[in-house]
Amino acid sequence: MKNGKRATRKRRSGKRAEKSSGTVWAEQTRAQCNQLTDAEREKLLDRAVQLAYSAGAEPTVARRR
């Protein structure tokens, strides 16, 4: 203890696991998204809201067993 504070432990720098296909896809997609214009971002956000809240989707009937 130093000045009433606990000392922090240093982490070991071990080998990192190889990147998964999902991690690689996310890196590539993030790079593409950073290059979008404001108009493109707005258009994609509107589409995402439509998908999330089912705006304009046809009502589905519950299937009975």
N, C-alpha and C positions, 0 to 999 in steps of 0.2 A: 504494500500500500504506500502510495506516495500522495501526501497532502489529503488524505482521506478518500482517495479514489483508487479503485482497483486497476491493476495493470492489465492491459489488453493482451490477448494471446495472438501471436503471429500465426497465420495460416500457412500450411504447407503448400508449396506450389507443385502440385502433382500433375500427372498427365491428364489432359482433357480428353473426353470421349470424342470420337469422330462426329461430325455434324450429321444429323438425321436428314432425311429427304424433306421433312417439314420445315426444318430450320433453314435449309438452303432455299426452299421455295419462298419462305417469309422474307429472307434477305433480298431476293430478286424482286419480289413484289413491292417491298418497301422502297427500293431504289426507283422502280417505275412510278410509284405513287408520288414520290418527291418531285417528279418532273411534270406533274399535271398542272394545267392552268386553273385559275379560279372557276371558270365556267365549267370545265370538266369535273372539278371536284363537286360543284353544286349539283350537276346532273347525276353524278354517281350517288351523292347523298340522298337526293330525291328518290332514286331507284331503291336504295337500301331501306328508306322509310316505307316505301310502298310494299316491299317484301316483308318487312318486320310487322307492319300493322295490317297487312292484307287489304290494302286499299285497292278497290276495283276487282278483287278476286270473286269468283263465283262461290256462293255458299255451298258447303259440302254437307251431305246427309250422313248422319251417323249410321254405321253399319251394325245391324242387329245380329246377334248370334242365334 
